[in-house]
Amino acid sequence: DAGVIQSPRHEVTEMGQEVTLRCKPISGHDYLFWYRQTMMRGLELLIYFNNNVPIDDSGMPEDRFSAKMPNASFSTLKIQPSEPRDSAVYFCASSLGGSGRSSYNEQFFGPGTRLTVL
Amino acid sequence: DQQVKQNSPSLSVQEGRISILNCDYTNSMFDYFLWYKKYPAEGPTFLISISSIKDKNEDGRFTVFLNKSAKHLSLHIVPSQPGDSAVYFCAASAVRIQGAQKLVFGQGTRLTINP
């Protein structure tokens, strides 16, 4: 398996522009996570999906951020409009559901998208 | 409000010696703890975990210790090897409250193993 695939790997944009980050989870995984990494706050969970349904979006910083999962093999994280403080590395991860809610299964991370907003 | 804290941004250790990475948490509802390792330009990878019903879990050169009364956990690597040079993230989950999938991560500690 190719693992979790993210695109683009690097994105440089100007303030006010729309940014769309893409993720293809590992086939068969039914959980998908979006994280943001910054020096100050480390890795923050933004949102996660189970079977394509958003379960917890409490980490999404503002209404400028939105995420969708139209099918089991694709998810997007959109920032509109983007701001310089959104500059960070954004990771997508996926995992199996296993025994359900109370059973932890390893999350497999993609290589990340480094976003720079000028 | 940082619920999981790694107060040391970096740590440098001689090859062959023990590396000890520390992590503190504030939420007493956390009942499952993990360590992830991250190399540059790659995503984090799972390393080792521990449930709150235990105080130690060992996997080869890696051992995680949990002190619930102090809300503290640590990762011991012995002996340290150059390939261990990476950023290590501590993470925690409140399984009974929020489910096992929701992880709260710390800021990370950059470990450098010197030859």
Interface residues (C-beta under 8 A of the other chain):
Chain A: V4 Y31 F33 Y35 M39 M40 R41 G42 L43 E44 L45 Y48 N50 I55 D56 F91 A93 S95 R101 S102 S103 Y104 N105 E106 Q107 F108 F109 G110 P111 G112
Chain B: Q2 V4 Q6 Y32 L34 A41 E42 G43 P44 T45 F46 S49 F89 A91 S93 V95 R96 Q98 G99 A100 Q101 K102 L103 V104 F105 G106 Q107 G108
